[in-house]
């Protein structure tokens, strides 16, 4: 570092030494060492802000930013304002962002407005977009945007509900049952329907997310990000957002690209696409990945091009708000909801229900939503799971009696109508042999806890182990089963218990 600093001071290979010094001070210890050596005198770098070499100016500015000294802000801003090389301007801003630039926000807004109103040469647009992106990020870090409010509850929508590919028909049946859809269809895990009552769709618990097709851009065949963004900007996207929301200012968005594009190319495509979309919409759409209101999803098709879809975060999906706590092995609440819908014909009102491996309580909560049960018991060997389950149940306003105990030592004064559970699976701490032993012991224990004719609603990725254990016990009979994940071999079972 001493040699590099000396060479910079002497004007020897300045650019090369600045780049080397920047690389060194990525190490916090080296950055502290440089700050100590400079002792508050940054002249060796501030003089370079007027150097004839724009790359020297750029690297000097970035090093000054790393020093995080607010006293340098006036110099950095002055250099930014007077910089004629567009590719350097964003670097001055990045340097300023390391300091407390709150007092400069109004000036940064003016710079952004000036850039937006200027007609740039085609060769300049790339650099101006980068500068504008940094300006927006800095402004938004100080002035959090006021979010738009969804108001289109009574409007007509074409909606796509994403589900487990094996259960799209289950979701559609619920929409048809409550009269919330018109024209509809199912393709794998995609349910497409028309509705004039979007509120009712918020009550259906068996889809993972709600998406909206974009009118005027049902498919984008352009492969270049700028051309794809131009098509989307000229579509019905903005009018859709404006018709269904209240609030001023730009809509803040992020871009998600689903497909087989390599990760590096994907990141580059998204950056260019987002910047171009901002430009083509004159800032009515603003890329802000940390606090966005909408997601623009580009689904890459094998035949080429993208299908653009819109996901809104301007309304609250409250279906699973109770699930604030989870463990690594916790079942997803949507999957639990699907299972309970499948089991609904076998349930009875006010059933006495037990989950012997309850985790954080998701299966019991979803069971109670489908049909009221009383009482609900959750047993789990892990104290952390029980504690988190109690909190989740409180948020769901569901009374569950949680017990921290091994199910094999659990006793109860009366018998249960149902057992519902996401069974343990093979993990780093449990091998196939241990799972076989556990399932065998559990099914034997269940005989002590179940009424004649009781049902077991069991989900497991160890379907081969469970079926082997069931074949060895004639008192259990599989009524129905559904594959949830072909690759994992996970299956949900409806099993009836008969006393021998």
Secondary structure, DSSP 8 states (H G I E B T S, - for coil): -HHHHHHHHHTSSHHHHHHHHHHHTTSHHHHHHHHHHHTT--HHHHGGGG-S-HHHHHHHHHHHHHTT-GGGHHHHHHHHHH---HHHHHHHHHHHTTS--GGGHHHHHHHHHHHHHS---GGGHHHHHHHHHHHHHHHHHHS-----EE--TTS-EEEEEE--TT-HHHHHHHHHHTT--SSEEEETTEEEEEES-HHHHTT--S-SEEEEE-TT-S-B---SHHHHHHHHHTTTHHHHHHHTEE--S-EEEEEEEESS--HHHHHHHHHHHHHHHHHHTTTSEEE-TTS-SEEEEEEE-TTSSEEEEEEE-SS---TTTT-----TT---HHHHHHHHHHHGGG--TTEEEEETT-TTSHHHHHHHHHS-EEEEEEEES-HHHHHHHHHHHHHTT---EEEES-GGG---SS-EEEEEEE-----SS--HHHHHHHHHHHHHHHHHHEEEEEEEEEEES-HHHHHHHHHT-TTEEEEEEEEEETTTTEEEEEEEE---
